[in-house]
Amino acid sequence: MADKYSIKFLDLAFTDGTPKKAFLTACVVGSILTTINHGDTILSGHFPPIWKVILTYCVPFCVTTWGSYLGKRSRILQQKQIDELYGNDHA
């Protein structure tokens, strides 16, 4: 990240362990949601449509990634304001 004030999505969403955290969250939350939403179907010996199961795991991954991006973006913008206020804007 060349610019210390960069708030580009790709610069923030896929750094600092965010993908790993999002993956682990998706595994846990996706499994819980799959059980809640499709448990009866699975217990009856059938399998729900694969696209529904994939989306069930993708949603918590995306939500975790988005939340991480927003948090990092907020901290960067706040730090930028502080640096501008005190004249510490050495990029």
Secondary structure, 3 states (H helix, E strand, C coil): CCCCCCCCHHHHHCCCCHHHHHHHHHHHHHHHHHHHHHHHHHHCCCCCCHHHHHHHHHHHHHHHHHHHHHHHHHHHHHHHHHHHHHCCCCC
